[in-house]
């Protein structure tokens, strides 16, 4: 997995966590639970991608690829 994938998964986790929060506020516990689970799955995937990057990338490579990953998602 790449830092592109880690960034994408982190964005998905944030979105699903926000949806879970909103559903909780509306009393829709089933949907809140579903989105909390998907947020957790996205966080787990991001964690694995970052751990792999830590093992395989130099700090310079991580900086370069991290900047690229974030910029690509902002477009």
C-alpha positions, 0 to 999 in steps of 0.5 A: 500500500502507498501513502496515496492509499493511506491518505484516501483511507484517512479521508474515508475514515473522517467522512464515515466518523462524521456520518456516524456522529450525525446519525447518533445525533438523529437517534439512528443507532443502526446507521451510526453503528454501521458508519462507526465500523466502516470508519474503523476499517478505514483507519485500520487500512490507513494504519497498515499503509503508514506502517509499511511506508515506515518500513520501506521509505526514507524520510525524504521519500515519505515527505515527497510521497506524502505531499503528493498524496495530500495534493492529489486528494485536494484536487 
